[in-house]
Amino acid sequence: MSAEPTTVPTPPADLLSTLGALRAAGHVHRSVKEEVRDNLLIRLRSGVDPFPGIVGFDDTVLPELERALLAGHDIVLLGERGQGKTRLIRTLVELLDEWTPVIEGSEVNEHPFAPVTVWGRRQVAELGDDVPVTWLHRSERYGEKLATPDTSVGDLIGDVDPVKVAEGRTLGDPETVHYGLVPRSNRGIFAVNELPDLAERIQVSLLNVLEERDIQVRGYRLRLPLDLLLVASANPEDYTNRGRIITPLKDRFGAEIRTHYPLRVSDEIKLVRQEAHLVALVPEHLVEIVARFTRAVRESPAVDTRSGVSARFAVAAVETVAASALRRSAITGEAPAVARVCDLPAIVPTLRGKVEFEVSEEGRELEVLAHLLRRAVAETYRARLGGADLSALVERFEEGGTVESGDLVTAADLLARIGPLEGLGALVTRLGEPEAETPGVVAAAVELALEGLYLNRRISKDEVPGRTVYGGG
């Protein structure tokens, strides 16, 4: 999932502004990994979640990540698409100190106590305790690069700056170097997403960063000791086929951690609720149907398991269901907009492009997804309404009566066609809907019961585009 843009806060007015003031105040310089370790320990001891917003990894991935960070290791997160690898990496920024001092004007965030460039050392030598200090917020101490085949060493590490040469500096002058993304993330966290997509000769440029903690630029006699935490993400398919992480680079990462999709339906539901931006009310049982549908697609033999089924699949599905309800509301005047089972079929054609099917299933994609969606509805019905007394609803159809629904049938019309029904309140309560008094929520509960009865062959159903007629069994 993409991160929201952040606004860098203004530094507090009481922060010190010179090297001498830092020394007099007893400021202690710590490395990035020491910062991360100390702040992680504080959170673990106080019971504060070190990785807010991360769902489903509590007993698996997060303990491994915590051990790696406490050990001071650089990390590779290995997992299929849409497992939250980038989101997890971005939460690591919260483990840095909120503010850290840097020499004002430094291109590589040099600490006043430990300058690493020729420029920085000259500043300290010439100005001494009067070296001006500015403060960097932790949100500015994170760098990220999506690895692509056209990424160059200059992008990551640096290259000669022709403008500086044109200004009169000689080619041998280290100050003619234009620093790349990695050195500009000095004293912070740098992430490389989809590392195997980086050309192997470019991966070589990261060897020194991980082991010797420095960089080399072309033929310059330049040693720039870097202080950073390097984290990479990779897809197992890319790891072994389309691209690979070269062996010396893999050896230099201290920890390789496997991520996974949510292991429990409840985690999948929580994740969808957290990430989806809904334009209408989607009752909990519909979110559960989507969660079960997503898991069924992942496990289906018709789907290429090597490519995975992203968490974005479930999020997009719930958002589409909500959009279908909003469309009904706009056309019919129904308010508020509440999603129902009749809105679920809209997700099948919409999500087909998010799934990689086996070659043998070519041409059957919609049929496979529709079947798995029906199975998810049946499982949710059994989980939520299994054992419920729906005899009054079944009796409604015994005399040959029918009830019409569809994505343009309002909740009021559906309930009017059902008529007075004994036990309707208990049905809604059993589904745990908090807004049981609204017609939309009641209709959503009734429609789940109708669809469940049909899937269990207790009533019949006829379908035409946009219209569903439930009848006697």
SELUM-717771 format. One record per residue (C-alpha): residue in three letters; x, y, z. Coordinates in steps of 0.2 Angstrom, whole numbers, padded with zeros to 4 digits, always signed. Layout:
BEGIN
AlaXYZ;...
This chain:
BEGIN
Met+0000+0000+0000;Ser+0006+0017-0004;Ala+0011+0029+0010;Glu+0002+0045+0013;Pro+0012+0061+0010;Thr+0019+0068+0026;Thr+0021+0086+0031;Val+0038+0089+0040;Pro+0034+0097+0057;Thr+0044+0113+0062;Pro+0058+0110+0074;Pro+0055+0115+0092;Ala+0062+0132+0096;Asp+0073+0126+0111;Leu+0084+0114+0100;Leu+0102+0119+0100;Ser+0110+0128+0085;Thr+0129+0126+0086;Leu+0141+0112+0088;Gly+0148+0120+0104;Ala+0130+0120+0112;Leu+0128+0102+0108;Arg+0144+0098+0117;Ala+0140+0108+0132;Ala+0123+0100+0133;Gly+0131+0083+0134;His+0123+0077+0118;Val+0127+0059+0114;His+0130+0053+0096;Arg+0122+0036+0092;Ser+0122+0026+0075;Val+0106+0023+0066;Lys+0105+0005+0071;Glu+0108+0010+0090;Glu+0094+0022+0088;Val+0082+0009+0081;Arg+0088-0004+0094;Asp+0085+0008+0109;Asn+0068+0015+0103;Leu+0062-0003+0099;Leu+0067-0009+0116;Ile+0057+0006+0124;Arg+0042+0001+0114;Leu+0043-0017+0118;Arg+0045-0013+0137;Ser+0031-0001+0138;Gly+0019-0012+0127;Val+0017+0001+0113;Asp+0015-0007+0096;Pro+0032-0004+0087;Phe+0024-0007+0070;Pro+0007+0002+0069;Gly-0005-0002+0055;Ile+0003-0019+0052;Val-0010-0033+0052;Gly-0008-0052+0053;Phe+0011-0053+0057;Asp+0010-0053+0076;Asp+0015-0071+0079;Thr+0026-0073+0063;Val+0035-0059+0054;Leu+0036-0046+0068;Pro+0046-0056+0081;Glu+0058-0060+0067;Leu+0059-0042+0062;Glu+0062-0037+0080;Arg+0076-0049+0082;Ala+0084-0043+0066;Leu+0083-0025+0072;Leu+0090-0028+0089;Ala+0104-0037+0081;Gly+0108-0022+0070;His+0105-0032+0054;Asp+0101-0026+0037;Ile+0086-0035+0031;Val+0078-0043+0015;Leu+0059-0045+0016;Leu+0054-0059+0004;Gly+0036-0062-0001;Glu+0023-0061-0014;Arg+0015-0045-0020;Gly+0003-0036-0009;Gln+0009-0043+0007;Gly+0013-0026+0015;Lys+0032-0027+0013;Thr+0034-0009+0009;Arg+0021-0003+0022;Leu+0031-0013+0035;Ile+0047-0005+0029;Arg+0040+0012+0031;Thr+0035+0010+0049;Leu+0053+0008+0053;Val+0055+0026+0052;Glu+0045+0028+0068;Leu+0059+0019+0077;Leu+0071+0033+0074;Asp+0073+0048+0086;Glu+0061+0062+0082;Trp+0074+0075+0079;Thr+0093+0073+0075;Pro+0106+0086+0073;Val+0116+0088+0056;Ile+0128+0101+0050;Glu+0119+0114+0042;Gly+0121+0113+0023;Ser+0127+0095+0023;Glu+0121+0085+0008;Val+0123+0069+0017;Asn+0116+0073+0034;Glu+0133+0073+0043;His+0132+0073+0062;Pro+0142+0088+0069;Phe+0152+0076+0080;Ala+0156+0064+0065;Pro+0158+0073+0049;Val+0162+0061+0034;Thr+0164+0073+0019;Val+0179+0084+0014;Trp+0167+0099+0016;Gly+0160+0093+0033;Arg+0177+0091+0040;Arg+0183+0108+0034;Gln+0168+0116+0042;Val+0172+0108+0059;Ala+0191+0113+0057;Glu+0187+0131+0052;Leu+0172+0135+0063;Gly+0175+0124+0078;Asp+0161+0126+0091;Asp+0153+0139+0080;Val+0148+0126+0066;Pro+0129+0129+0063;Val+0118+0115+0067;Thr+0101+0111+0060;Trp+0089+0098+0065;Leu+0082+0084+0054;His+0065+0076+0058;Arg+0064+0057+0056;Ser+0052+0058+0042;Glu+0066+0066+0032;Arg+0078+0052+0036;Tyr+0070+0039+0025;Gly+0075+0035+0007;Glu+0067+0023-0005;Lys+0070+0017-0023;Leu+0060+0005-0034;Ala+0073-0005-0042;Thr+0071-0005-0061;Pro+0082-0012-0075;Asp+0087+0006-0080;Thr+0093+0011-0062;Ser+0111+0016-0063;Val+0126+0017-0051;Gly+0125+0036-0052;Asp+0106+0035-0046;Leu+0111+0025-0031;Ile+0129+0030-0026;Gly+0133+0045-0036;Asp+0143+0052-0051;Val+0154+0066-0056;Asp+0144+0083-0057;Pro+0148+0092-0073;Val+0141+0108-0066;Lys+0154+0108-0052;Val+0168+0104-0064;Ala+0162+0118-0075;Glu+0163+0130-0060;Gly+0182+0127-0060;Arg+0185+0112-0049;Thr+0197+0098-0055;Leu+0191+0081-0059;Gly+0201+0074-0044;Asp+0192+0085-0032;Pro+0180+0074-0021;Glu+0168+0089-0020;Thr+0164+0087-0038;Val+0154+0071-0034;His+0135+0072-0035;Tyr+0129+0060-0022;Gly+0116+0047-0026;Leu+0101+0041-0016;Val+0111+0030-0004;Pro+0123+0043+0003;Arg+0109+0056+0004;Ser+0100+0044+0016;Asn+0115+0044+0027;Arg+0110+0043+0045;Gly+0093+0036+0040;Ile+0085+0021+0033;Phe+0086+0017+0014;Ala+0074+0004+0006;Val+0076-0004-0011;Asn+0060-0011-0017;Glu+0060-0027-0029;Leu+0079-0029-0027;Pro+0080-0043-0039;Asp+0075-0031-0053;Leu+0091-0022-0051;Ala+0104-0027-0064;Glu+0117-0038-0056;Arg+0131-0026-0060;Ile+0121-0012-0051;Gln+0119-0024-0036;Val+0138-0025-0035;Ser+0138-0006-0030;Leu+0129-0010-0014;Leu+0142-0023-0008;Asn+0153-0010+0001;Val+0138-0001+0008;Leu+0133-0017+0017;Glu+0150-0023+0023;Glu+0162-0009+0023;Arg+0149+0004+0026;Asp+0156+0016+0013;Ile+0154+0020-0005;Gln+0166+0022-0020;Val+0163+0033-0035;Arg+0171+0030-0051;Gly+0190+0032-0050;Tyr+0190+0044-0035;Arg+0200+0041-0020;Leu+0185+0043-0009;Arg+0180+0034+0006;Leu+0163+0040+0013;Pro+0159+0030+0029;Leu+0140+0029+0029;Asp+0128+0026+0044;Leu+0112+0018+0038;Leu+0100+0004+0039;Leu+0097-0004+0022;Val+0081-0014+0020;Ala+0076-0022+0003;Ser+0060-0031-0003;Ala+0059-0045-0015;Asn+0046-0057-0023;Pro+0051-0075-0022;Glu+0046-0077-0041;Asp+0058-0063-0045;Tyr+0071-0070-0033;Thr+0073-0086-0043;Asn+0068-0082-0061;Arg+0065-0065-0069;Gly+0080-0058-0058;Arg+0090-0063-0044;Ile+0100-0056-0029;Ile+0118-0060-0032;Thr+0126-0072-0020;Pro+0138-0059-0012;Leu+0124-0047-0009;Lys+0113-0060-0001;Asp+0127-0065+0010;Arg+0129-0047+0017;Phe+0111-0045+0022;Gly+0110-0050+0040;Ala+0092-0057+0040;Glu+0080-0063+0027;Ile+0062-0063+0033;Arg+0047-0071+0024;Thr+0031-0062+0024;His+0014-0070+0020;Tyr-0004-0066+0017;Pro-0016-0065+0032;Leu-0018-0082+0040;Arg-0035-0079+0048;Val-0051-0073+0041;Ser-0052-0060+0055;Asp-0035-0053+0050;Glu-0041-0051+0032;Ile-0057-0042+0038;Lys-0047-0030+0049;Leu-0035-0027+0035;Val-0049-0023+0023;Arg-0057-0011+0035;Gln-0041-0002+0038;Glu-0036+0001+0020;Ala-0052+0002+0011;His-0060+0019+0007;Leu-0078+0016+0007;Val-0091+0027-0001;Ala-0106+0018+0006;Leu-0110+0007+0022;Val-0104-0011+0019;Pro-0110-0022+0033;Glu-0098-0034+0041;His-0105-0050+0033;Leu-0101-0043+0016;Val-0083-0039+0021;Glu-0082-0056+0027;Ile-0088-0063+0011;Val-0075-0053+0002;Ala-0061-0059+0014;Arg-0066-0077+0011;Phe-0067-0075-0008;Thr-0050-0068-0008;Arg-0043-0083+0002;Ala-0052-0095-0010;Val-0044-0086-0025;Arg-0027-0088-0017;Glu-0030-0106-0014;Ser-0038-0111-0030;Pro-0029-0123-0041;Ala-0035-0113-0056;Val-0024-0098-0050;Asp-0005-0096-0052;Thr+0000-0097-0034;Arg+0018-0090-0039;Ser+0011-0073-0043;Gly+0000-0072-0027;Val-0016-0063-0025;Ser-0013-0046-0017;Ala-0021-0039-0002;Arg-0026-0025-0014;Phe-0038-0038-0022;Ala-0049-0038-0006;Val-0048-0019-0004;Ala-0053-0016-0022;Ala-0067-0028-0020;Val-0075-0020-0005;Glu-0073-0003-0013;Thr-0082-0009-0028;Val-0096-0016-0018;Ala-0098+0000-0009;Ala-0098+0009-0026;Ser-0112-0002-0032;Ala-0122+0003-0017;Leu-0119+0021-0020;Arg-0124+0020-0038;Arg-0140+0012-0033;Ser-0143+0026-0021;Ala-0140+0039-0034;Ile-0151+0031-0047;Thr-0166+0027-0035;Gly-0164+0040-0022;Glu-0162+0027-0008;Ala-0153+0035+0007;Pro-0142+0030+0015;Ala-0132+0019+0003;Val-0130+0002+0010;Ala-0122-0013+0001;Arg-0131-0030-0001;Val-0127-0047-0008;Cys-0134-0041-0025;Asp-0119-0029-0026;Leu-0106-0043-0025;Pro-0107-0049-0043;Ala-0100-0032-0049;Ile-0083-0037-0042;Val-0080-0052-0053;Pro-0077-0043-0070;Thr-0068-0029-0061;Leu-0055-0040-0052;Arg-0052-0052-0066;Gly-0036-0042-0071;Lys-0029-0044-0054;Val-0027-0062-0054;Glu-0015-0073-0064;Phe-0023-0089-0070;Glu-0015-0105-0075;Val-0014-0107-0094;Ser-0026-0122-0094;Glu-0040-0110-0087;Glu-0039-0098-0101;Gly-0057-0092-0106;Arg-0064-0098-0089;Glu-0058-0084-0078;Leu-0075-0076-0075;Glu-0083-0093-0072;Val-0070-0098-0059;Leu-0071-0081-0050;Ala-0090-0082-0050;His-0089-0100-0043;Leu-0077-0095-0029;Leu-0088-0080-0024;Arg-0103-0091-0022;Arg-0093-0103-0011;Ala-0088-0088+0000;Val-0106-0082+0002;Ala-0111-0100+0007;Glu-0096-0101+0020;Thr-0101-0084+0027;Tyr-0119-0089+0028;Arg-0115-0105+0037;Ala-0103-0096+0049;Arg-0115-0082+0053;Leu-0133-0089+0051;Gly-0129-0108+0052;Gly-0142-0115+0064;Ala-0153-0100+0063;Asp-0172-0102+0062;Leu-0176-0096+0045;Ser-0192-0106+0043;Ala-0203-0091+0042;Leu-0193-0085+0027;Val-0194-0102+0019;Glu-0213-0102+0022;Arg-0214-0086+0013;Phe-0210-0096-0003;Glu-0220-0112+0000;Glu-0236-0106-0009;Gly-0226-0102-0025;Gly-0222-0084-0020;Thr-0207-0074-0027;Val-0196-0060-0021;Glu-0187-0049-0033;Ser-0170-0041-0029;Gly-0156-0033-0039;Asp-0143-0020-0039;Leu-0157-0006-0043;Val-0170-0013-0031;Thr-0170-0002-0016;Ala-0170-0009+0002;Ala-0188-0002+0005;Asp-0194-0011-0010;Leu-0186-0027-0005;Leu-0193-0027+0012;Ala-0210-0023+0005;Arg-0209-0038-0006;Ile-0204-0049+0009;Gly-0218-0042+0020;Pro-0220-0044+0038;Leu-0208-0058+0044;Glu-0207-0066+0061;Gly-0189-0066+0068;Leu-0182-0053+0057;Gly-0175-0043+0071;Ala-0166-0059+0078;Leu-0159-0061+0061;Val-0151-0044+0060;Thr-0145-0046+0078;Arg-0137-0062+0074;Leu-0127-0054+0060;Gly-0121-0041+0073;Glu-0125-0026+0063;Pro-0125-0010+0074;Glu-0137+0000+0064;Ala-0151-0013+0064;Glu-0165+0000+0063;Thr-0161+0006+0046;Pro-0170-0002+0031;Gly-0153-0004+0021;Val-0145-0015+0035;Val-0161-0025+0037;Ala-0162-0028+0019;Ala-0144-0033+0018;Ala-0147-0046+0032;Val-0162-0053+0023;Glu-0153-0054+0006;Leu-0139-0064+0014;Ala-0152-0076+0021;Leu-0160-0078+0004;Glu-0144-0081-0005;Gly-0139-0093+0009;Leu-0155-0103+0007;Tyr-0153-0104-0012;Leu-0135-0110-0011;Asn-0142-0123+0002;Arg-0155-0128-0011;Arg-0170-0123+0001;Ile-0177-0110-0012;Ser-0174-0107-0030;Lys-0166-0092-0039;Asp-0168-0085-0057;Glu-0156-0072-0063;Val-0155-0060-0078;Pro-0143-0046-0079;Gly-0147-0033-0065;Arg-0162-0044-0058;Thr-0163-0059-0046;Val-0179-0068-0042;Tyr-0180-0079-0027;Gly-0194-0092-0027;Gly-0200-0109-0019;Gly-0188-0123-0019;
